[in-house]
């Protein structure tokens, strides 16, 4: 992406997002976002400059920004609590898979517990089928 395209993309992003987040927290100015995009686009150059404590870059970085940039590159999980986030997301993905497989199993064998003789009792059959699909969510809510 060229410099003009990057500048236009950042301008569009800033215009659309700054309106939705007004008043929630201090929002960066468009110039700050332009600088951040340029640093991100040339991350190797800025990382090397930050590692060497070179503060004379096209987008000026202060000492705290240099330290944060080096820490971000050197440590994959530089933010506190990232392992907890990874653990909880992994657990929820596992549980969602369990729920989905339980529902699929219940749906596969539905014809065994919904007898053909009950064809006239559609409402009763439908409600038992719905309860079988919702049982895993009810169980999770109780836990």
Buried (B, 14 or more C-beta within 10 A) or exposed (E): EEEEEBBEEBEEEBEEEBEEEEEEEEBEEBEEBBBEBBBEEBBEBBBEBBEEEEEEBEBEBEEEBBEBBBEBBEEEEEEEEEEEEEEEEEEEEEEEEEBEEBBEEBEEEBEEEBEEEEEEEEEEBEEBBEEBBEBBEEEEEEE
